[in-house]
């Protein structure tokens, strides 16, 4: 059983989620500033 690909998949999913959250935070801040 190789958990390499699974670990990579989880890491990629976490990266995507954090990226979306960061983009959402910036979006909200910019809207609030205007």
C-alpha positions, 0 to 999 in steps of 0.5 A: 500500500503506497500512501504517496499519491494519497498524501499528495492529493490531500496536500493539493486539496488543502492548498486549494482550500487555503487559496480559496479562503485567502482569495475570499478574505481579500475579496471581502476586505476590498469590498468593505474598503470601498 
